Amino acid sequence: QVSSSSNAAAAATADDDDGDCYDVVVCGGTLGIFTATALLARDSSLKIAVLERGPLLGRDQDWNIARSELAALVELGIMAQQEIEECIELEFNPMRVGFKTSSDGSGFSTPVNDVLNIGISPKKLIATARKKFEDLGGTVLEKVSLSSILIPENYEGELDNTKKEKNTNNFAVLQCTDSQKQNLVLRSRLVVDAMGSGSPIAAQARGPKKPDGVCLVVGGSMATDQFKDLNSDGGDLIYTMNGAIEVPTLATDQQYPFPPSSPNYIQTPNKTSEIQLFWEAFPSSAGPSYRTTYMFAYMDTQQQRPSLQRLFQEYWRLLPEYQNLDHSIEELVDMGKITPKRFLYAVFPTYTDSPIQYPNNWHRLVSVGDASGIQSPLSFGGFGALLRHMPRIIPGIEDALAKDYLDHSSLKGLNPYLPNLASTWMMQTSMSAPVVSSSSSSSSSASCISLSS
């Protein structure tokens, strides 16, 4: 919960010393550690803390990215090139881009090189950035949950232009809870939201507005000897096997979206809608027989759209055809010929009014990465989306701190209107099969999204 007060610091229970006072507090450590390390590498006099709800660790499964995008880590002083090389687990080419419209192979397909062809270890990458951050004097607060942020309602510069003295009452105040359920109060000149697309700060800023579009993703990593030949040929950047298909809203063992015991129980008949399914695939550093595959679809948020559970069922059903397996997944598991490793699902919400703009009285607060809405509605977000914008955003934050441009009007310039982001909505809409009304053949509002935002 973000709120404003005429005297935020006076409302806090923190002591007057500087023990809990920072120049920057970054909320969300998994990707926020890169922002924090970049800022501290450029100005070691800053006092910066990274707040992470759980342990600050990277997952075992690879992140896929292009080598050219990793150059930002060196440019910003986050790590040396040799350290990046030590985090890279595998490199492969080519990546296939293909749009097939039927099982007879009609359609278009071409190889591309050096796009998402690096498998890098998040575990090693985050550990390396964290070590650099802590060696520079940064503070990592793990297993600490953010409860609220109190911001001065009327912005005053951190430094008095005549006396050059700090105004100690003009900080954002963060109320937190540690793993022992003890209250922790932090004060900071600037708060950076790096909590991703699920950020509660972003959710509060957007209010009840539904996403204009979503990308549903299901998939994971598994091993079978039949993947070895596929891995030697590289991966898939984006691929279709057929045109749009009818997919029911609910999974095969569901009658209604919610069970009768749920407060959201609604007796809604099962519906169907057309969706276009896309695939991507990557060799895995787990071994030559391991392969990571994802199935995803762009769509609006109408009730006819399939649930994630239903989409996962389609993934299992279609995966053998996509990867040329000789049996169904169930049969391969029963025969002991396939080894599951890690599976996931995700919902990537996207809004036409992006990047996000905070209320006018939200001073001393800026968002980076997916929390800011700068990710493309086509290419999702995460680590890659963060890196693409860091060479622009990090110097901007550095200047804002140095010159005390920490008011809302100044900080909103760090995430301006991006024409290239708006233009991707045309492509996202063209890759979404519209819901057709039963009373007319006109398409849903998803196909007429405004590009003027």
C-alpha positions in Angstrom: 0.0 0.0 0.0 1.4 3.4 -1.1 0.1 6.4 0.7 1.2 10.1 1.1 1.5 12.2 4.2 2.5 15.8 4.9 5.3 14.5 7.1 6.1 10.9 6.2 9.2 10.7 8.4 7.4 11.9 11.5 4.8 9.2 11.0 7.5 6.5 11.1 8.7 4.8 14.3 12.4 4.8 13.1 15.1 6.3 15.2 16.7 9.6 14.0 20.1 8.1 13.3 21.1 7.0 9.8 21.2 3.3 10.6 18.0 2.6 8.7 18.3 5.5 6.2 19.3 4.9 2.6 19.7 6.8 -0.6 18.0 3.9 -2.5 15.9 0.9 -1.5 15.3 -1.5 -4.3 12.2 -3.7 -3.8 12.4 -7.1 -5.5 15.9 -8.7 -5.4 15.9 -11.3 -8.2 16.2 -8.7 -10.9 16.5 -5.7 -8.7 20.0 -6.7 -7.7 21.2 -5.8 -11.2 19.8 -2.2 -10.9 21.2 -1.9 -7.4 24.7 -3.1 -8.4 24.7 -0.8 -11.4 23.9 2.3 -9.3 26.5 1.4 -6.7 29.2 0.6 -9.3 28.7 4.1 -10.7 28.6 5.9 -7.4 30.1 4.0 -4.4 29.2 6.8 -2.0 25.5 5.8 -2.3 23.9 3.8 0.5 21.7 1.2 -1.2 19.6 -1.7 0.1 17.9 -4.5 -1.8 14.7 -5.9 -0.2 13.7 -9.5 -1.1 10.7 -11.3 0.3 12.5 -14.7 0.0 16.1 -15.8 -0.3 18.0 -13.9 -3.0 18.8 -16.8 -5.2 18.5 -17.6 -8.9 16.7 -20.7 -10.2 18.5 -23.7 -11.7 16.9 -23.6 -15.1 18.6 -21.5 -17.8 17.6 -18.0 -18.8 17.8 -17.6 -22.6 19.2 -14.3 -24.0 21.3 -13.0 -26.8 25.0 -12.4 -26.2 24.7 -8.8 -27.4 22.1 -8.0 -24.7 24.6 -9.2 -22.0 26.9 -6.4 -23.0 24.8 -4.0 -20.8 26.1 -5.8 -17.7 29.7 -4.9 -18.6 28.8 -1.4 -19.8 27.1 -0.6 -16.5 29.9 -2.1 -14.3 27.8 -4.9 -12.9 30.3 -7.6 -13.8 33.3 -8.2 -16.0 33.1 -10.1 -19.3 35.0 -13.0 -17.9 32.4 -13.3 -15.1 29.6 -13.4 -17.7 31.4 -16.1 -19.5 31.6 -18.2 -16.3 27.8 -17.9 -16.0 27.1 -19.0 -19.6 26.1 -22.7 -19.6 25.6 -23.3 -23.3 25.5 -21.5 -26.7 23.7 -22.8 -29.7 22.5 -21.8 -33.2 20.3 -21.6 -35.2 16.9 -20.6 -33.8 13.9 -21.4 -36.1 11.1 -19.0 -36.9 8.3 -20.8 -38.5 4.6 -20.3 -39.2 3.0 -23.5 -40.5 -0.7 -23.5 -41.2 -1.3 -27.2 -41.4 0.3 -30.6 -40.7 1.2 -31.0 -44.4 4.0 -28.5 -43.8 2.6 -25.6 -45.8 3.7 -22.2 -44.5 7.0 -20.4 -43.8 10.1 -21.3 -41.9 13.6 -19.8 -41.7 16.6 -20.1 -39.3 18.0 -17.0 -37.4 21.2 -16.8 -35.5 22.3 -15.2 -32.2 18.8 -14.6 -30.8 18.0 -16.1 -27.4 20.7 -18.6 -28.2 22.6 -18.2 -24.9 21.6 -20.4 -21.9 22.9 -18.5 -18.8 22.7 -19.7 -15.2 20.4 -17.4 -13.1 21.9 -18.9 -10.0 25.5 -18.0 -11.0 24.5 -14.6 -12.5 22.6 -13.4 -9.4 25.3 -14.7 -7.1 28.0 -12.8 -9.0 26.0 -9.5 -9.1 25.2 -9.9 -5.4 28.9 -10.4 -4.5 29.8 -7.3 -6.4 27.0 -5.3 -4.7 28.0 -6.4 -1.2 31.7 -5.9 -1.9 30.8 -2.3 -2.8 29.0 -1.9 0.5 25.5 -2.6 -0.5 23.0 -4.2 1.9 20.8 -7.2 1.1 17.7 -7.7 3.3 16.4 -11.2 2.6 13.2 -12.7 3.8 11.8 -9.3 4.5 8.3 -8.4 3.2 7.3 -4.9 2.3 4.0 -3.9 3.9 3.6 -0.2 3.0 5.3 2.9 1.7 4.6 6.4 3.1 5.6 9.2 0.8 5.8 13.0 1.6 2.7 14.6 0.0 4.6 17.8 -0.9 8.0 17.2 -2.4 10.9 19.2 -1.0 14.4 18.9 -2.4 16.7 16.7 -0.4 19.3 19.5 -0.2 18.5 23.0 0.8 19.9 25.2 -2.0 21.3 27.8 0.4 22.3 25.8 3.5 23.2 22.6 1.7 21.9 20.6 4.6 19.8 17.5 4.5 16.1 17.7 5.2 15.8 14.6 7.3 12.0 14.7 7.3 11.7 14.2 3.6 12.2 10.5 2.9 9.9 7.7 1.8 9.2 5.4 4.7 9.0 1.7 4.2 7.2 -0.5 6.7 8.5 -4.0 6.5 8.3 -7.4 8.3 11.2 -9.8 8.7 11.1 -13.6 8.8 10.6 -13.5 12.6 7.5 -11.3 12.1 9.3 -8.3 13.6 8.6 -4.9 12.2 11.4 -3.1 10.3 11.3 0.5 9.2 13.5 1.9 6.5 13.8 5.4 5.2 15.0 6.2 1.7 15.5 9.1 -0.6 14.3 6.9 -3.5 12.4 3.7 -3.7 12.8 1.5 -6.9 10.0 -1.0 -7.7 11.6 -4.1 -9.3 8.9 -6.5 -8.3 7.8 -7.5 -11.8 4.5 -7.5 -13.5 2.8 -8.8 -10.3 4.1 -5.8 -8.3 1.5 -4.6 -5.7 2.7 -1.0 -6.3 1.9 -1.3 -10.0 -1.5 -3.0 -9.2 -2.4 -0.1 -6.9 -1.4 2.5 -9.5 -3.5 0.8 -12.2 -6.5 0.3 -9.9 -9.3 -2.0 -11.1 -8.4 -1.8 -14.8 -8.3 -5.2 -16.5 -5.3 -5.9 -18.7 -5.9 -5.1 -22.4 -4.2 -8.4 -23.3 -2.5 -11.4 -21.7 0.0 -14.0 -22.8 -0.6 -17.4 -21.2 2.5 -19.6 -21.1 2.8 -23.2 -20.1 5.7 -25.7 -20.4 8.9 -26.8 -18.9 12.0 -29.0 -19.1 12.2 -32.8 -19.5 14.6 -35.4 -20.8 14.3 -38.1 -23.4 16.9 -39.6 -25.8 14.6 -38.5 -28.7 15.6 -34.9 -27.9 19.3 -35.4 -28.6 18.9 -35.0 -32.4 16.6 -32.0 -32.0 19.0 -30.2 -29.6 21.8 -30.6 -32.1 19.7 -28.6 -34.6 19.2 -25.6 -32.2 15.9 -24.3 -30.9 12.7 -22.5 -31.9 12.2 -18.8 -31.4 8.5 -18.9 -32.4 6.8 -21.7 -34.3 3.2 -22.7 -35.2 2.1 -26.1 -36.3 -1.4 -25.1 -37.5 -3.9 -22.3 -37.6 -6.1 -21.2 -34.8 -7.9 -24.0 -33.1 -11.0 -24.3 -30.8 -10.1 -24.8 -27.2 -12.6 -25.2 -24.4 -12.5 -22.8 -21.4 -12.3 -25.4 -18.8 -10.1 -28.5 -18.2 -11.6 -31.9 -19.0 -12.3 -32.7 -15.4 -14.0 -29.4 -14.6 -17.7 -28.5 -14.9 -17.5 -24.9 -13.7 -14.7 -22.4 -13.2 -14.8 -22.7 -9.4 -15.9 -25.5 -7.1 -19.2 -25.1 -5.1 -17.2 -24.4 -2.0 -15.5 -21.4 -3.5 -16.8 -17.9 -2.8 -16.3 -17.2 -6.5 -18.5 -20.2 -7.5 -20.3 -19.5 -10.7 -22.3 -22.0 -12.8 -21.0 -20.9 -16.1 -21.4 -23.5 -18.9 -18.2 -24.6 -20.6 -17.4 -22.4 -23.6 -14.9 -22.6 -26.4 -12.9 -20.0 -28.3 -10.4 -20.0 -31.1 -6.8 -19.4 -30.1 -3.6 -19.4 -32.0 -1.0 -21.6 -30.2 2.7 -20.7 -30.5 5.8 -22.8 -29.4 9.3 -22.1 -28.5 12.1 -24.6 -27.6 15.6 -24.5 -26.2 18.4 -27.0 -25.6 19.1 -27.2 -21.9 22.3 -27.1 -19.9 21.0 -30.0 -17.8 22.2 -32.4 -20.5 22.1 -33.3 -24.2 18.8 -35.2 -23.7 17.1 -32.3 -21.9 15.0 -29.8 -23.8 12.8 -26.9 -22.6 9.6 -26.3 -24.5 6.9 -23.7 -24.0 3.5 -23.2 -25.5 1.9 -19.8 -25.4 -1.0 -17.8 -26.8 -1.9 -14.1 -27.0 -5.5 -13.2 -26.1 -7.8 -10.9 -24.3 -9.4 -11.5 -20.9 -12.9 -12.6 -22.0 -14.6 -15.5 -20.1 -14.5 -17.7 -23.2 -10.7 -17.9 -23.0 -9.1 -21.2 -21.8 -7.9 -21.6 -18.2 -4.2 -22.3 -17.6 -5.2 -25.8 -16.5 -6.9 -26.4 -19.9 -3.9 -24.9 -21.8 -1.6 -27.3 -20.0 -3.7 -30.2 -21.2 -3.4 -28.9 -24.7 0.4 -28.7 -24.2 0.6 -32.4 -23.2 -1.6 -33.4 -26.0 0.2 -31.5 -28.8 3.8 -31.8 -27.5 4.5 -35.2 -29.2 3.5 -33.8 -32.5 5.6 -30.6 -32.0 8.7 -32.5 -31.0 8.3 -35.6 -33.2 8.0 -38.0 -30.3 6.8 -41.5 -31.1 4.4 -41.9 -28.2 2.1 -39.7 -26.1 3.7 -38.1 -23.0 1.7 -40.4 -20.7 3.0 -43.5 -22.6 6.6 -42.3 -22.5 6.4 -41.7 -18.7 4.9 -45.1 -18.2 7.7 -46.7 -20.2 10.3 -44.8 -18.3 11.5 -43.1 -21.5 11.0 -39.5 -20.4 12.2 -37.7 -17.3 10.3 -34.5 -16.2 12.5 -31.9 -14.5 10.6 -28.6 -14.0 7.3 -27.2 -15.3 5.7 -23.8 -14.9 2.9 -21.6 -16.0 2.7 -17.9 -16.3 0.3 -15.0 -17.1 1.9 -12.0 -18.6 -0.6 -9.0 -18.5 -0.1 -6.1 -20.8 -1.7 -2.7 -20.9 -2.0 -0.2 -23.8 -1.4 2.7 -21.4 2.2 1.7 -20.8 4.7 2.5 -19.4 2.9 2.9 -16.1 2.4 6.4 -14.8 2.1 7.0 -11.0 -0.3 9.4 -9.3 1.1 13.0 -9.2 1.8 12.8 -5.4 3.8 9.6 -5.6 7.3 11.3 -5.3 10.5 9.4 -4.6 9.2 6.3 -6.4 10.3 4.8 -9.7 9.7 1.4 -11.4 12.1 -0.6 -13.5 11.6 -3.8 -15.6 8.2 -5.4 -15.8 6.9 -3.4 -12.9 7.1 -0.3 -15.2 5.2 -1.9 -18.0 8.0 -1.3 -20.5 8.0 -5.0 -21.6 6.6 -5.7 -25.1 3.2 -7.4 -25.3 4.9 -9.7 -27.8 8.2 -10.6 -26.2 7.1 -10.9 -22.6 9.5 -9.4 -20.1 11.9 -10.5 -17.4 15.7 -10.3 -17.5 15.9 -9.5 -21.2 13.4 -6.6 -21.0 15.2 -5.2 -18.0 18.6 -5.3 -19.7 17.4 -3.6 -22.9 16.4 -0.5 -20.9 19.1 -0.3 -18.2 21.7 1.7 -20.3 19.0 4.4 -20.5 17.4 4.2 -17.1 20.5 3.7 -14.8 22.2 7.0 -15.8 18.8 8.8 -15.4 18.4 7.5 -11.9 22.0 8.5 -11.1 21.4 12.0 -12.3 18.1 12.2 -10.4 19.9 11.2 -7.1 22.8 13.6 -7.7 20.6 16.6 -8.5 17.7 15.8 -6.2 15.2 15.4 -9.1 13.2 12.9 -7.1 9.8 14.5 -7.5 7.0 12.8 -9.5 7.3 15.2 -12.5 11.0 14.5 -12.8 11.0 10.8 -12.3 8.2 10.1 -14.7 10.6 11.1 -17.5 12.5 7.9 -16.9 9.6 5.9 -18.3 8.2 8.0 -21.1 5.8 7.1 -23.9 7.5 4.7 -26.2 6.2 4.6 -29.8 7.9 1.3 -30.6 6.1 -0.3 -27.6 2.7 1.0 -28.8 3.4 -0.3 -32.3 3.9 -3.9 -31.0 0.2 -3.8 -30.1 -0.7 -4.0 -33.7 1.3 -7.2 -34.0 0.0 -8.6 -30.8 -3.6 -8.0 -31.9 -2.9 -9.6 -35.3 -1.6 -12.7 -33.5 -4.7 -13.1 -31.3 -7.7 -14.9 -32.6 -10.8 -12.8 -31.7 -13.8 -14.1 -29.8 -16.7 -14.1 -32.3 -20.1 -13.0 -30.9 -22.9 -15.6 -31.2 -25.2 -12.8 -32.4 -22.8 -11.3 -35.0 -19.6 -12.0 -36.8 -17.9 -8.9 -35.5 -14.8 -9.4 -33.5 -14.2 -8.5 -29.9 -12.7 -5.3 -28.6 -9.3 -7.1 -28.5 -9.0 -6.5 -32.3 -9.5 -2.7 -32.1 -7.1 -1.7 -29.3 -6.3 2.0 -29.4 -2.7 2.8 -30.2 -2.9 6.4 -29.0 -1.9 5.7 -25.4 
